[in-house]
Amino acid sequence: MWQHSPSIRSLVPLLAGAALCLVACNKPPPPPAPPAAVTADEKAMTIEEMTGAVQAWVTSRGEAPKNFQEMIKAGFIRKMPEPPPGKEFAIDAKNLQVVLRDRLIGN
């Protein structure tokens, strides 16, 4: 039968104590992160992201979109942001970008 050397036998109690300490001294897990208020899919796009969507539309379709509703329906824009009071978003077809302009009367 194989015999343990004295140095290995002296390590057994030390290793057992270390294992016991790891089990007994277990720290509680950190608290879970708070749920995100808005997921990426629900978050409104920035004006820069909307401009990128207009440019992607033109690249894939060869012409500027008529309005944001058709871009939303086609999946190019996921959610419109709320414009500042008295303003509205508009598609600048000449420069292929989204701009803020004064809200038109009746809109």
Stockholm file with secondary structure:
# STOCKHOLM 1.0

chainA/1-107         MWQHSPSIRSLVPLLAGAALCLVACNKPPPPPAPPAAVTADEKAMTIEEMTGAVQAWVTSRGEAPKNFQEMIKAGFIRKMPEPPPGKEFAIDAKNLQVVLRDRLIGN
#=GR chainA/1-107 SS CCCCCHHHHHHHHHHHHHHHHHHHTCCCCCCCCCCCSSCTTTSCCCHHHHHHHHHHHHHHHSSCCSCHHHHHHTTSCSCCCCCCTTEEEEEETTTTEEEEEECCTTC
#=GC SS_cons         CCCCCHHHHHHHHHHHHHHHHHHHTCCCCCCCCCCCSSCTTTSCCCHHHHHHHHHHHHHHHSSCCSCHHHHHHTTSCSCCCCCCTTEEEEEETTTTEEEEEECCTTC
//
